[in-house]
């Protein structure tokens, strides 16, 4: 599945993008050093973080998209950087647990 289809299917809010990327797995975490060490290319990264370092880590790890759960806010500078670097940033009011259940049902 690609990011655009995921946005349509789950009704996610698009903060930056959607830039076409295929999804290959999921990583859930808020500790940036863990994300850098464990997230894989084309994963969805689920987090509550909304600062500009998230964009840097997403770009470094080449994740397909960052999904900010629980409607946490994103800093304006993070949004600007995400658009510049073509990093998909999505938002949802769902908790990480609720979102992961939906992703599993979609076969991701």
C-alpha positions, 0 to 999 in steps of 0.5 A: 500500500502507498501513503496516498491510499493509506490516507484515503483508507484511514481518513488521516490528516495530511500535514505534509505531503502526501508524497508517493511512497510505498509502505513496508512495515511499522515502527512505533516509538518516541525516543529518537535514538531508538527510531534512528537505530530501529526504524527501517526504510519505508516504515510508517513511524508512529509517534507523539513527537511534533518538533523539527528533529522528527523531520530530520530523523524521518529523512535520515531513516527514509521512513515512508511517513510519520504519523502523529497520534492523539492529535498532538501538535506539530511545530510550524518549523517542523511542517516547513522542513517536512515540506522542503524535504518531502517528508510525509507527516500525517495526523490522527486523533487515534492512539498508537494502539488504535492505529496499529490495530487498523494497520494490522487489519489492512495487512501492513 
